[in-house]
Amino acid sequence: MLPTAPRIEVVNHRGEWFLLHWYQHEDGDAVRAITRVEPDADRVARLHNYFFNPDFIAEICGELGVPFRSNGYRWFLPEEGSSCR
């Protein structure tokens, strides 16, 4: 992944609004996160972010026919005393 801010694309899919978060990679852009927008009349009631949900990302991106990459299921901290920084 390149150190740039993601591009956001708004799509209506399955009757719901989604924000696709496109991240730049050396070999092309790919969706790495999806945010589902839950409206309430004319405003946003809730946002549901699916960054660590590779199954959901794969399903939606597969249906939309867009490239995606997985972030795994969670973020891991290096173990105490590890030389990884």
PDB file of N, CA, C and O in Angstrom:
ATOM      1  N   MET A   1       0.851  -1.174   0.000  1.00  0.00           N
ATOM      2  CA  MET A   1       0.000   0.000   0.000  1.00  0.00           C
ATOM      3  C   MET A   1       0.889   1.227   0.000  1.00  0.00           C
ATOM      4  O   MET A   1       1.901   1.263   0.700  1.00  0.00           O
ATOM      5  N   LEU A   2       0.521   2.228  -0.776  1.00  0.00           N
ATOM      6  CA  LEU A   2       1.276   3.478  -0.833  1.00  0.00           C
ATOM      7  C   LEU A   2       0.788   4.421   0.268  1.00  0.00           C
ATOM      8  O   LEU A   2      -0.383   4.380   0.645  1.00  0.00           O
ATOM      9  N   PRO A   3       1.676   5.265   0.782  1.00  0.00           N
ATOM     10  CA  PRO A   3       1.322   6.159   1.899  1.00  0.00           C
ATOM     11  C   PRO A   3       0.520   7.384   1.450  1.00  0.00           C
ATOM     12  O   PRO A   3       0.979   8.518   1.578  1.00  0.00           O
ATOM     13  N   THR A   4      -0.666   7.143   0.932  1.00  0.00           N
ATOM     14  CA  THR A   4      -1.559   8.223   0.502  1.00  0.00           C
ATOM     15  C   THR A   4      -2.934   7.997   1.126  1.00  0.00           C
ATOM     16  O   THR A   4      -3.273   6.876   1.503  1.00  0.00           O
ATOM     17  N   ALA A   5      -3.705   9.038   1.231  1.00  0.00           N
ATOM     18  CA  ALA A   5      -5.071   8.924   1.769  1.00  0.00           C
ATOM     19  C   ALA A   5      -5.942   8.161   0.776  1.00  0.00           C
ATOM     20  O   ALA A   5      -5.761   8.299  -0.434  1.00  0.00           O
ATOM     21  N   PRO A   6      -6.885   7.360   1.270  1.00  0.00           N
ATOM     22  CA  PRO A   6      -7.757   6.622   0.352  1.00  0.00           C
ATOM     23  C   PRO A   6      -8.729   7.546  -0.373  1.00  0.00           C
ATOM     24  O   PRO A   6      -9.087   8.619   0.111  1.00  0.00           O
ATOM     25  N   ARG A   7      -9.135   7.092  -1.538  1.00  0.00           N
ATOM     26  CA  ARG A   7     -10.185   7.761  -2.313  1.00  0.00           C
ATOM     27  C   ARG A   7     -11.492   7.097  -1.926  1.00  0.00           C
ATOM     28  O   ARG A   7     -11.541   5.873  -1.800  1.00  0.00           O
ATOM     29  N   ILE A   8     -12.551   7.867  -1.733  1.00  0.00           N
ATOM     30  CA  ILE A   8     -13.842   7.330  -1.323  1.00  0.00           C
ATOM     31  C   ILE A   8     -14.823   7.420  -2.494  1.00  0.00           C
ATOM     32  O   ILE A   8     -14.959   8.463  -3.133  1.00  0.00           O
ATOM     33  N   GLU A   9     -15.498   6.304  -2.756  1.00  0.00           N
ATOM     34  CA  GLU A   9     -16.511   6.251  -3.800  1.00  0.00           C
ATOM     35  C   GLU A   9     -17.850   5.866  -3.159  1.00  0.00           C
ATOM     36  O   GLU A   9     -17.916   4.909  -2.388  1.00  0.00           O
ATOM     37  N   VAL A  10     -18.893   6.595  -3.473  1.00  0.00           N
ATOM     38  CA  VAL A  10     -20.234   6.309  -2.943  1.00  0.00           C
ATOM     39  C   VAL A  10     -20.975   5.440  -3.950  1.00  0.00           C
ATOM     40  O   VAL A  10     -21.049   5.772  -5.133  1.00  0.00           O
ATOM     41  N   VAL A  11     -21.529   4.313  -3.468  1.00  0.00           N
ATOM     42  CA  VAL A  11     -22.310   3.436  -4.347  1.00  0.00           C
ATOM     43  C   VAL A  11     -23.596   3.018  -3.641  1.00  0.00           C
ATOM     44  O   VAL A  11     -23.638   2.892  -2.417  1.00  0.00           O
ATOM     45  N   ASN A  12     -24.635   2.807  -4.430  1.00  0.00           N
ATOM     46  CA  ASN A  12     -25.883   2.254  -3.907  1.00  0.00           C
ATOM     47  C   ASN A  12     -25.928   0.814  -4.382  1.00  0.00           C
ATOM     48  O   ASN A  12     -25.943   0.545  -5.583  1.00  0.00           O
ATOM     49  N   HIS A  13     -25.949  -0.119  -3.420  1.00  0.00           N
ATOM     50  CA  HIS A  13     -25.923  -1.543  -3.740  1.00  0.00           C
ATOM     51  C   HIS A  13     -26.857  -2.268  -2.788  1.00  0.00           C
ATOM     52  O   HIS A  13     -26.828  -2.029  -1.580  1.00  0.00           O
ATOM     53  N   ARG A  14     -27.683  -3.151  -3.325  1.00  0.00           N
ATOM     54  CA  ARG A  14     -28.667  -3.885  -2.521  1.00  0.00           C
ATOM     55  C   ARG A  14     -29.645  -2.936  -1.816  1.00  0.00           C
ATOM     56  O   ARG A  14     -30.211  -3.288  -0.781  1.00  0.00           O
ATOM     57  N   GLY A  15     -29.841  -1.750  -2.369  1.00  0.00           N
ATOM     58  CA  GLY A  15     -30.744  -0.777  -1.769  1.00  0.00           C
ATOM     59  C   GLY A  15     -30.145  -0.030  -0.584  1.00  0.00           C
ATOM     60  O   GLY A  15     -30.861   0.664   0.137  1.00  0.00           O
ATOM     61  N   GLU A  16     -28.842  -0.166  -0.378  1.00  0.00           N
ATOM     62  CA  GLU A  16     -28.156   0.534   0.714  1.00  0.00           C
ATOM     63  C   GLU A  16     -27.012   1.359   0.150  1.00  0.00           C
ATOM     64  O   GLU A  16     -26.508   1.091  -0.941  1.00  0.00           O
ATOM     65  N   TRP A  17     -26.612   2.373   0.919  1.00  0.00           N
ATOM     66  CA  TRP A  17     -25.488   3.219   0.529  1.00  0.00           C
ATOM     67  C   TRP A  17     -24.209   2.722   1.183  1.00  0.00           C
ATOM     68  O   TRP A  17     -24.161   2.462   2.385  1.00  0.00           O
ATOM     69  N   PHE A  18     -23.179   2.597   0.362  1.00  0.00           N
ATOM     70  CA  PHE A  18     -21.871   2.166   0.829  1.00  0.00           C
ATOM     71  C   PHE A  18     -20.812   3.169   0.388  1.00  0.00           C
ATOM     72  O   PHE A  18     -20.923   3.785  -0.672  1.00  0.00           O
ATOM     73  N   LEU A  19     -19.794   3.321   1.212  1.00  0.00           N
ATOM     74  CA  LEU A  19     -18.609   4.092   0.853  1.00  0.00           C
ATOM     75  C   LEU A  19     -17.492   3.091   0.632  1.00  0.00           C
ATOM     76  O   LEU A  19     -17.125   2.358   1.549  1.00  0.00           O
ATOM     77  N   LEU A  20     -16.946   3.053  -0.580  1.00  0.00           N
ATOM     78  CA  LEU A  20     -15.818   2.179  -0.881  1.00  0.00           C
ATOM     79  C   LEU A  20     -14.540   2.980  -0.674  1.00  0.00           C
ATOM     80  O   LEU A  20     -14.380   4.061  -1.240  1.00  0.00           O
ATOM     81  N   HIS A  21     -13.635   2.451   0.135  1.00  0.00           N
ATOM     82  CA  HIS A  21     -12.371   3.123   0.436  1.00  0.00           C
ATOM     83  C   HIS A  21     -11.285   2.502  -0.451  1.00  0.00           C
ATOM     84  O   HIS A  21     -10.826   1.385  -0.210  1.00  0.00           O
ATOM     85  N   TRP A  22     -10.891   3.254  -1.478  1.00  0.00           N
ATOM     86  CA  TRP A  22      -9.888   2.796  -2.445  1.00  0.00           C
ATOM     87  C   TRP A  22      -8.499   3.239  -1.996  1.00  0.00           C
ATOM     88  O   TRP A  22      -8.247   4.431  -1.818  1.00  0.00           O
ATOM     89  N   TYR A  23      -7.601   2.273  -1.814  1.00  0.00           N
ATOM     90  CA  TYR A  23      -6.216   2.553  -1.437  1.00  0.00           C
ATOM     91  C   TYR A  23      -5.309   2.307  -2.632  1.00  0.00           C
ATOM     92  O   TYR A  23      -5.531   1.392  -3.425  1.00  0.00           O
ATOM     93  N   GLN A  24      -4.282   3.142  -2.745  1.00  0.00           N
ATOM     94  CA  GLN A  24      -3.340   3.009  -3.853  1.00  0.00           C
ATOM     95  C   GLN A  24      -2.264   1.979  -3.516  1.00  0.00           C
ATOM     96  O   GLN A  24      -1.730   1.950  -2.407  1.00  0.00           O
ATOM     97  N   HIS A  25      -1.959   1.131  -4.509  1.00  0.00           N
ATOM     98  CA  HIS A  25      -0.894   0.139  -4.417  1.00  0.00           C
ATOM     99  C   HIS A  25      -0.024   0.304  -5.656  1.00  0.00           C
ATOM    100  O   HIS A  25      -0.461   0.884  -6.649  1.00  0.00           O
ATOM    101  N   GLU A  26       1.187  -0.197  -5.603  1.00  0.00           N
ATOM    102  CA  GLU A  26       2.073  -0.072  -6.758  1.00  0.00           C
ATOM    103  C   GLU A  26       1.485  -0.723  -8.005  1.00  0.00           C
ATOM    104  O   GLU A  26       1.753  -0.275  -9.120  1.00  0.00           O
ATOM    105  N   ASP A  27       0.687  -1.777  -7.829  1.00  0.00           N
ATOM    106  CA  ASP A  27       0.112  -2.470  -8.976  1.00  0.00           C
ATOM    107  C   ASP A  27      -1.348  -2.085  -9.245  1.00  0.00           C
ATOM    108  O   ASP A  27      -2.050  -2.791  -9.969  1.00  0.00           O
ATOM    109  N   GLY A  28      -1.804  -0.976  -8.668  1.00  0.00           N
ATOM    110  CA  GLY A  28      -3.158  -0.490  -8.940  1.00  0.00           C
ATOM    111  C   GLY A  28      -3.972  -0.281  -7.674  1.00  0.00           C
ATOM    112  O   GLY A  28      -3.602  -0.760  -6.602  1.00  0.00           O
ATOM    113  N   ASP A  29      -5.073   0.430  -7.802  1.00  0.00           N
ATOM    114  CA  ASP A  29      -5.949   0.720  -6.666  1.00  0.00           C
ATOM    115  C   ASP A  29      -6.802  -0.497  -6.315  1.00  0.00           C
ATOM    116  O   ASP A  29      -7.138  -1.312  -7.174  1.00  0.00           O
ATOM    117  N   ALA A  30      -7.146  -0.598  -5.017  1.00  0.00           N
ATOM    118  CA  ALA A  30      -8.011  -1.685  -4.559  1.00  0.00           C
ATOM    119  C   ALA A  30      -8.803  -1.213  -3.347  1.00  0.00           C
ATOM    120  O   ALA A  30      -8.332  -0.387  -2.565  1.00  0.00           O
ATOM    121  N   VAL A  31     -10.008  -1.745  -3.202  1.00  0.00           N
ATOM    122  CA  VAL A  31     -10.839  -1.443  -2.030  1.00  0.00           C
ATOM    123  C   VAL A  31     -10.283  -2.229  -0.847  1.00  0.00           C
ATOM    124  O   VAL A  31     -10.076  -3.438  -0.947  1.00  0.00           O
ATOM    125  N   ARG A  32     -10.040  -1.545   0.274  1.00  0.00           N
ATOM    126  CA  ARG A  32      -9.542  -2.204   1.485  1.00  0.00           C
ATOM    127  C   ARG A  32     -10.504  -2.042   2.650  1.00  0.00           C
ATOM    128  O   ARG A  32     -10.321  -2.664   3.696  1.00  0.00           O
ATOM    129  N   ALA A  33     -11.532  -1.211   2.478  1.00  0.00           N
ATOM    130  CA  ALA A  33     -12.520  -1.009   3.537  1.00  0.00           C
ATOM    131  C   ALA A  33     -13.832  -0.567   2.905  1.00  0.00           C
ATOM    132  O   ALA A  33     -13.855   0.023   1.824  1.00  0.00           O
ATOM    133  N   ILE A  34     -14.926  -0.866   3.607  1.00  0.00           N
ATOM    134  CA  ILE A  34     -16.257  -0.444   3.172  1.00  0.00           C
ATOM    135  C   ILE A  34     -16.969   0.118   4.392  1.00  0.00           C
ATOM    136  O   ILE A  34     -16.894  -0.444   5.485  1.00  0.00           O
ATOM    137  N   THR A  35     -17.657   1.230   4.194  1.00  0.00           N
ATOM    138  CA  THR A  35     -18.492   1.796   5.247  1.00  0.00           C
ATOM    139  C   THR A  35     -19.939   1.773   4.764  1.00  0.00           C
ATOM    140  O   THR A  35     -20.257   2.293   3.694  1.00  0.00           O
ATOM    141  N   ARG A  36     -20.812   1.164   5.568  1.00  0.00           N
ATOM    142  CA  ARG A  36     -22.246   1.150   5.250  1.00  0.00           C
ATOM    143  C   ARG A  36     -22.893   2.335   5.948  1.00  0.00           C
ATOM    144  O   ARG A  36     -22.704   2.536   7.148  1.00  0.00           O
ATOM    145  N   VAL A  37     -23.655   3.117   5.196  1.00  0.00           N
ATOM    146  CA  VAL A  37     -24.308   4.314   5.721  1.00  0.00           C
ATOM    147  C   VAL A  37     -25.755   3.972   6.052  1.00  0.00           C
ATOM    148  O   VAL A  37     -26.502   3.490   5.200  1.00  0.00           O
ATOM    149  N   GLU A  38     -26.138   4.224   7.289  1.00  0.00           N
ATOM    150  CA  GLU A  38     -27.517   3.983   7.720  1.00  0.00           C
ATOM    151  C   GLU A  38     -28.199   5.340   7.884  1.00  0.00           C
ATOM    152  O   GLU A  38     -27.944   6.046   8.860  1.00  0.00           O
ATOM    153  N   PRO A  39     -29.065   5.709   6.934  1.00  0.00           N
ATOM    154  CA  PRO A  39     -29.712   7.021   6.999  1.00  0.00           C
ATOM    155  C   PRO A  39     -30.935   7.036   7.922  1.00  0.00           C
ATOM    156  O   PRO A  39     -31.525   6.002   8.233  1.00  0.00           O
ATOM    157  N   ASP A  40     -31.281   8.230   8.336  1.00  0.00           N
ATOM    158  CA  ASP A  40     -32.510   8.476   9.095  1.00  0.00           C
ATOM    159  C   ASP A  40     -33.095   9.753   8.521  1.00  0.00           C
ATOM    160  O   ASP A  40     -32.668  10.856   8.862  1.00  0.00           O
ATOM    161  N   ALA A  41     -34.073   9.591   7.648  1.00  0.00           N
ATOM    162  CA  ALA A  41     -34.667  10.724   6.918  1.00  0.00           C
ATOM    163  C   ALA A  41     -33.573  11.396   6.091  1.00  0.00           C
ATOM    164  O   ALA A  41     -33.004  10.769   5.198  1.00  0.00           O
ATOM    165  N   ASP A  42     -33.273  12.662   6.376  1.00  0.00           N
ATOM    166  CA  ASP A  42     -32.304  13.405   5.565  1.00  0.00           C
ATOM    167  C   ASP A  42     -30.932  13.525   6.227  1.00  0.00           C
ATOM    168  O   ASP A  42     -30.160  14.417   5.879  1.00  0.00           O
ATOM    169  N   ARG A  43     -30.618  12.641   7.175  1.00  0.00           N
ATOM    170  CA  ARG A  43     -29.309  12.703   7.827  1.00  0.00           C
ATOM    171  C   ARG A  43     -28.762  11.291   8.034  1.00  0.00           C
ATOM    172  O   ARG A  43     -29.472  10.301   7.861  1.00  0.00           O
ATOM    173  N   VAL A  44     -27.502  11.224   8.404  1.00  0.00           N
ATOM    174  CA  VAL A  44     -26.849   9.946   8.660  1.00  0.00           C
ATOM    175  C   VAL A  44     -27.081   9.558  10.118  1.00  0.00           C
ATOM    176  O   VAL A  44     -26.739  10.315  11.027  1.00  0.00           O
ATOM    177  N   ALA A  45     -27.660   8.382  10.339  1.00  0.00           N
ATOM    178  CA  ALA A  45     -27.907   7.907  11.699  1.00  0.00           C
ATOM    179  C   ALA A  45     -26.718   7.115  12.229  1.00  0.00           C
ATOM    180  O   ALA A  45     -26.322   7.273  13.384  1.00  0.00           O
ATOM    181  N   ARG A  46     -26.151   6.258  11.372  1.00  0.00           N
ATOM    182  CA  ARG A  46     -25.024   5.421  11.794  1.00  0.00           C
ATOM    183  C   ARG A  46     -24.115   5.137  10.613  1.00  0.00           C
ATOM    184  O   ARG A  46     -24.537   5.129   9.457  1.00  0.00           O
ATOM    185  N   LEU A  47     -22.850   4.904  10.944  1.00  0.00           N
ATOM    186  CA  LEU A  47     -21.863   4.431   9.981  1.00  0.00           C
ATOM    187  C   LEU A  47     -21.311   3.110  10.504  1.00  0.00           C
ATOM    188  O   LEU A  47     -20.922   3.016  11.668  1.00  0.00           O
ATOM    189  N   HIS A  48     -21.275   2.093   9.653  1.00  0.00           N
ATOM    190  CA  HIS A  48     -20.730   0.785  10.018  1.00  0.00           C
ATOM    191  C   HIS A  48     -19.504   0.549   9.147  1.00  0.00           C
ATOM    192  O   HIS A  48     -19.629   0.398   7.931  1.00  0.00           O
ATOM    193  N   ASN A  49     -18.310   0.516   9.760  1.00  0.00           N
ATOM    194  CA  ASN A  49     -17.073   0.352   9.004  1.00  0.00           C
ATOM    195  C   ASN A  49     -16.637  -1.104   9.015  1.00  0.00           C
ATOM    196  O   ASN A  49     -16.634  -1.764  10.054  1.00  0.00           O
ATOM    197  N   TYR A  50     -16.269  -1.590   7.835  1.00  0.00           N
ATOM    198  CA  TYR A  50     -15.846  -2.977   7.654  1.00  0.00           C
ATOM    199  C   TYR A  50     -14.407  -3.009   7.146  1.00  0.00           C
ATOM    200  O   TYR A  50     -14.160  -3.395   6.004  1.00  0.00           O
ATOM    201  N   PHE A  51     -13.465  -2.606   7.983  1.00  0.00           N
ATOM    202  CA  PHE A  51     -12.046  -2.625   7.627  1.00  0.00           C
ATOM    203  C   PHE A  51     -11.446  -3.997   7.925  1.00  0.00           C
ATOM    204  O   PHE A  51     -10.687  -4.534   7.118  1.00  0.00           O
ATOM    205  N   PHE A  52     -11.786  -4.563   9.083  1.00  0.00           N
ATOM    206  CA  PHE A  52     -11.271  -5.871   9.488  1.00  0.00           C
ATOM    207  C   PHE A  52     -12.328  -6.958   9.294  1.00  0.00           C
ATOM    208  O   PHE A  52     -12.522  -7.801  10.170  1.00  0.00           O
ATOM    209  N   ASN A  53     -13.006  -6.936   8.151  1.00  0.00           N
ATOM    210  CA  ASN A  53     -14.011  -7.937   7.836  1.00  0.00           C
ATOM    211  C   ASN A  53     -13.800  -8.388   6.387  1.00  0.00           C
ATOM    212  O   ASN A  53     -14.559  -7.997   5.500  1.00  0.00           O
ATOM    213  N   PRO A  54     -12.763  -9.214   6.145  1.00  0.00           N
ATOM    214  CA  PRO A  54     -12.439  -9.585   4.763  1.00  0.00           C
ATOM    215  C   PRO A  54     -13.550 -10.337   4.041  1.00  0.00           C
ATOM    216  O   PRO A  54     -13.663 -10.232   2.820  1.00  0.00           O
ATOM    217  N   ASP A  55     -14.380 -11.098   4.771  1.00  0.00           N
ATOM    218  CA  ASP A  55     -15.471 -11.824   4.116  1.00  0.00           C
ATOM    219  C   ASP A  55     -16.501 -10.863   3.536  1.00  0.00           C
ATOM    220  O   ASP A  55     -16.956 -11.048   2.407  1.00  0.00           O
ATOM    221  N   PHE A  56     -16.872  -9.837   4.301  1.00  0.00           N
ATOM    222  CA  PHE A  56     -17.837  -8.838   3.839  1.00  0.00           C
ATOM    223  C   PHE A  56     -17.272  -8.052   2.654  1.00  0.00           C
ATOM    224  O   PHE A  56     -17.965  -7.827   1.662  1.00  0.00           O
ATOM    225  N   ILE A  57     -16.006  -7.639   2.766  1.00  0.00           N
ATOM    226  CA  ILE A  57     -15.372  -6.879   1.685  1.00  0.00           C
ATOM    227  C   ILE A  57     -15.336  -7.715   0.408  1.00  0.00           C
ATOM    228  O   ILE A  57     -15.643  -7.212  -0.673  1.00  0.00           O
ATOM    229  N   ALA A  58     -14.959  -8.999   0.528  1.00  0.00           N
ATOM    230  CA  ALA A  58     -14.897  -9.871  -0.644  1.00  0.00           C
ATOM    231  C   ALA A  58     -16.275 -10.053  -1.273  1.00  0.00           C
ATOM    232  O   ALA A  58     -16.404 -10.038  -2.497  1.00  0.00           O
ATOM    233  N   GLU A  59     -17.298 -10.223  -0.451  1.00  0.00           N
ATOM    234  CA  GLU A  59     -18.654 -10.426  -0.971  1.00  0.00           C
ATOM    235  C   GLU A  59     -19.153  -9.202  -1.734  1.00  0.00           C
ATOM    236  O   GLU A  59     -19.615  -9.325  -2.868  1.00  0.00           O
ATOM    237  N   ILE A  60     -19.063  -8.023  -1.120  1.00  0.00           N
ATOM    238  CA  ILE A  60     -19.565  -6.797  -1.766  1.00  0.00           C
ATOM    239  C   ILE A  60     -18.745  -6.457  -3.006  1.00  0.00           C
ATOM    240  O   ILE A  60     -19.307  -6.149  -4.057  1.00  0.00           O
ATOM    241  N   CYS A  61     -17.419  -6.510  -2.889  1.00  0.00           N
ATOM    242  CA  CYS A  61     -16.571  -6.177  -4.042  1.00  0.00           C
ATOM    243  C   CYS A  61     -16.753  -7.192  -5.168  1.00  0.00           C
ATOM    244  O   CYS A  61     -16.700  -6.832  -6.344  1.00  0.00           O
ATOM    245  N   GLY A  62     -16.967  -8.461  -4.811  1.00  0.00           N
ATOM    246  CA  GLY A  62     -17.233  -9.476  -5.833  1.00  0.00           C
ATOM    247  C   GLY A  62     -18.514  -9.186  -6.591  1.00  0.00           C
ATOM    248  O   GLY A  62     -18.561  -9.317  -7.814  1.00  0.00           O
ATOM    249  N   GLU A  63     -19.556  -8.793  -5.864  1.00  0.00           N
ATOM    250  CA  GLU A  63     -20.823  -8.447  -6.511  1.00  0.00           C
ATOM    251  C   GLU A  63     -20.695  -7.199  -7.369  1.00  0.00           C
ATOM    252  O   GLU A  63     -21.338  -7.097  -8.414  1.00  0.00           O
ATOM    253  N   LEU A  64     -19.872  -6.251  -6.937  1.00  0.00           N
ATOM    254  CA  LEU A  64     -19.684  -5.013  -7.693  1.00  0.00           C
ATOM    255  C   LEU A  64     -18.641  -5.168  -8.808  1.00  0.00           C
ATOM    256  O   LEU A  64     -18.556  -4.325  -9.701  1.00  0.00           O
ATOM    257  N   GLY A  65     -17.858  -6.233  -8.754  1.00  0.00           N
ATOM    258  CA  GLY A  65     -16.830  -6.466  -9.766  1.00  0.00           C
ATOM    259  C   GLY A  65     -15.650  -5.516  -9.652  1.00  0.00           C
ATOM    260  O   GLY A  65     -15.096  -5.084 -10.663  1.00  0.00           O
ATOM    261  N   VAL A  66     -15.261  -5.189  -8.420  1.00  0.00           N
ATOM    262  CA  VAL A  66     -14.133  -4.278  -8.214  1.00  0.00           C
ATOM    263  C   VAL A  66     -13.022  -5.002  -7.447  1.00  0.00           C
ATOM    264  O   VAL A  66     -13.303  -5.902  -6.655  1.00  0.00           O
ATOM    265  N   PRO A  67     -11.751  -4.613  -7.678  1.00  0.00           N
ATOM    266  CA  PRO A  67     -10.641  -5.250  -6.978  1.00  0.00           C
ATOM    267  C   PRO A  67     -10.618  -4.874  -5.499  1.00  0.00           C
ATOM    268  O   PRO A  67     -11.019  -3.774  -5.119  1.00  0.00           O
ATOM    269  N   PHE A  68     -10.139  -5.808  -4.671  1.00  0.00           N
ATOM    270  CA  PHE A  68     -10.078  -5.547  -3.234  1.00  0.00           C
ATOM    271  C   PHE A  68      -8.867  -6.255  -2.650  1.00  0.00           C
ATOM    272  O   PHE A  68      -8.289  -7.141  -3.279  1.00  0.00           O
ATOM    273  N   ARG A  69      -8.493  -5.861  -1.454  1.00  0.00           N
ATOM    274  CA  ARG A  69      -7.421  -6.502  -0.694  1.00  0.00           C
ATOM    275  C   ARG A  69      -7.882  -6.652   0.749  1.00  0.00           C
ATOM    276  O   ARG A  69      -8.646  -5.834   1.261  1.00  0.00           O
ATOM    277  N   SER A  70      -7.410  -7.698   1.387  1.00  0.00           N
ATOM    278  CA  SER A  70      -7.804  -7.977   2.762  1.00  0.00           C
ATOM    279  C   SER A  70      -6.866  -7.302   3.764  1.00  0.00           C
ATOM    280  O   SER A  70      -5.663  -7.185   3.531  1.00  0.00           O
ATOM    281  N   ASN A  71      -7.443  -6.862   4.880  1.00  0.00           N
ATOM    282  CA  ASN A  71      -6.682  -6.332   6.006  1.00  0.00           C
ATOM    283  C   ASN A  71      -6.628  -7.358   7.140  1.00  0.00           C
ATOM    284  O   ASN A  71      -6.114  -7.070   8.220  1.00  0.00           O
ATOM    285  N   GLY A  72      -7.152  -8.538   6.891  1.00  0.00           N
ATOM    286  CA  GLY A  72      -7.225  -9.556   7.932  1.00  0.00           C
ATOM    287  C   GLY A  72      -8.414  -9.292   8.852  1.00  0.00           C
ATOM    288  O   GLY A  72      -9.285  -8.477   8.550  1.00  0.00           O
ATOM    289  N   TYR A  73      -8.429  -9.995   9.973  1.00  0.00           N
ATOM    290  CA  TYR A  73      -9.545  -9.883  10.910  1.00  0.00           C
ATOM    291  C   TYR A  73      -9.272  -8.962  12.083  1.00  0.00           C
ATOM    292  O   TYR A  73     -10.198  -8.582  12.799  1.00  0.00           O
ATOM    293  N   ARG A  74      -8.012  -8.597  12.290  1.00  0.00           N
ATOM    294  CA  ARG A  74      -7.700  -7.687  13.383  1.00  0.00           C
ATOM    295  C   ARG A  74      -6.303  -7.132  13.212  1.00  0.00           C
ATOM    296  O   ARG A  74      -5.505  -7.636  12.422  1.00  0.00           O
ATOM    297  N   TRP A  75      -6.026  -6.090  13.965  1.00  0.00           N
ATOM    298  CA  TRP A  75      -4.725  -5.447  13.960  1.00  0.00           C
ATOM    299  C   TRP A  75      -3.914  -6.039  15.100  1.00  0.00           C
ATOM    300  O   TRP A  75      -4.404  -6.141  16.225  1.00  0.00           O
ATOM    301  N   PHE A  76      -2.693  -6.425  14.820  1.00  0.00           N
ATOM    302  CA  PHE A  76      -1.849  -7.051  15.838  1.00  0.00           C
ATOM    303  C   PHE A  76      -0.737  -6.113  16.265  1.00  0.00           C
ATOM    304  O   PHE A  76      -0.074  -5.507  15.424  1.00  0.00           O
ATOM    305  N   LEU A  77      -0.532  -5.992  17.550  1.00  0.00           N
ATOM    306  CA  LEU A  77       0.601  -5.268  18.100  1.00  0.00           C
ATOM    307  C   LEU A  77       1.784  -6.215  18.198  1.00  0.00           C
ATOM    308  O   LEU A  77       1.587  -7.405  18.443  1.00  0.00           O
ATOM    309  N   PRO A  78       3.004  -5.733  18.016  1.00  0.00           N
ATOM    310  CA  PRO A  78       4.154  -6.592  18.208  1.00  0.00           C
ATOM    311  C   PRO A  78       4.209  -7.089  19.652  1.00  0.00           C
ATOM    312  O   PRO A  78       3.808  -6.376  20.572  1.00  0.00           O
ATOM    313  N   GLU A  79       4.696  -8.289  19.847  1.00  0.00           N
ATOM    314  CA  GLU A  79       4.809  -8.839  21.199  1.00  0.00           C
ATOM    315  C   GLU A  79       5.799  -8.032  22.008  1.00  0.00           C
ATOM    316  O   GLU A  79       6.742  -7.455  21.467  1.00  0.00           O
ATOM    317  N   GLU A  80       5.571  -7.997  23.318  1.00  0.00           N
ATOM    318  CA  GLU A  80       6.461  -7.296  24.234  1.00  0.00           C
ATOM    319  C   GLU A  80       7.873  -7.817  24.048  1.00  0.00           C
ATOM    320  O   GLU A  80       8.100  -9.026  24.044  1.00  0.00           O
ATOM    321  N   GLY A  81       8.825  -6.900  23.895  1.00  0.00           N
ATOM    322  CA  GLY A  81      10.228  -7.287  23.735  1.00  0.00           C
ATOM    323  C   GLY A  81      10.600  -7.634  22.312  1.00  0.00           C
ATOM    324  O   GLY A  81      11.758  -7.953  22.044  1.00  0.00           O
ATOM    325  N   SER A  82       9.645  -7.581  21.387  1.00  0.00           N
ATOM    326  CA  SER A  82       9.912  -7.902  19.991  1.00  0.00           C
ATOM    327  C   SER A  82      10.755  -6.802  19.357  1.00  0.00           C
ATOM    328  O   SER A  82      10.648  -5.635  19.735  1.00  0.00           O
ATOM    329  N   SER A  83      11.581  -7.171  18.408  1.00  0.00           N
ATOM    330  CA  SER A  83      12.412  -6.173  17.727  1.00  0.00           C
ATOM    331  C   SER A  83      11.672  -5.484  16.601  1.00  0.00           C
ATOM    332  O   SER A  83      12.216  -4.566  15.986  1.00  0.00           O
ATOM    333  N   CYS A  84      10.426  -5.903  16.305  1.00  0.00           N
ATOM    334  CA  CYS A  84       9.606  -5.263  15.262  1.00  0.00           C
ATOM    335  C   CYS A  84       9.161  -3.884  15.716  1.00  0.00           C
ATOM    336  O   CYS A  84       8.672  -3.735  16.836  1.00  0.00           O
ATOM    337  N   ARG A  85       9.314  -2.909  14.904  1.00  0.00           N
ATOM    338  CA  ARG A  85       8.890  -1.557  15.218  1.00  0.00           C
ATOM    339  C   ARG A  85       8.123  -0.976  14.071  1.00  0.00           C
ATOM    340  O   ARG A  85       7.676   0.169  14.144  1.00  0.00           O
TER     341      ARG A  85
END
